[in-house]
Amino acid sequence: MIESMRYTLCRVVNKRARYYRLSSYKTLFYEYLLEIEYGSMKNKKPTRIIREYFSTLESLSKKRSQIIEQKMKKGYECYG
């Protein structure tokens, strides 16, 4: 099993580069963490970081796939 995974989605709108980064990790307590970070490429700090915990890898994978699908419909391109 992979201990951690990271996907980065990017798009440019009105000459502004935006990113959406999804990172998933296995925790010490046998849970799975999905960390969602997004913001502008020109800023050093992200606009927001959201952390969600899941009891199974399948539920984390389902949520991650839903987010990637939604963002790609909005024009983001996936790197990762």
Secondary structure in CASP SS format (residue, H / E / C, confidence):
PFRMAT SS
TARGET T0000
AUTHOR 0000-0000-0000
METHOD secondary structure of the structure
MODEL  1
M C 1.00
I C 1.00
E C 1.00
S E 1.00
M E 1.00
R E 1.00
Y E 1.00
T E 1.00
L E 1.00
C E 1.00
R E 1.00
V E 1.00
V E 1.00
N C 1.00
K C 1.00
R E 1.00
A E 1.00
R E 1.00
Y E 1.00
Y E 1.00
R E 1.00
L E 1.00
S E 1.00
S E 1.00
Y E 1.00
K E 1.00
T C 1.00
L C 1.00
F C 1.00
Y C 1.00
E C 1.00
Y E 1.00
L E 1.00
L E 1.00
E E 1.00
I E 1.00
E E 1.00
Y E 1.00
G E 1.00
S E 1.00
M C 1.00
K C 1.00
N C 1.00
K C 1.00
K C 1.00
P C 1.00
T C 1.00
R E 1.00
I E 1.00
I E 1.00
R E 1.00
E E 1.00
Y E 1.00
F E 1.00
S C 1.00
T C 1.00
L H 1.00
E H 1.00
S H 1.00
L H 1.00
S H 1.00
K H 1.00
K H 1.00
R H 1.00
S H 1.00
Q H 1.00
I H 1.00
I H 1.00
E H 1.00
Q H 1.00
K H 1.00
M H 1.00
K H 1.00
K C 1.00
G C 1.00
Y C 1.00
E E 1.00
C E 1.00
Y E 1.00
G C 1.00
END
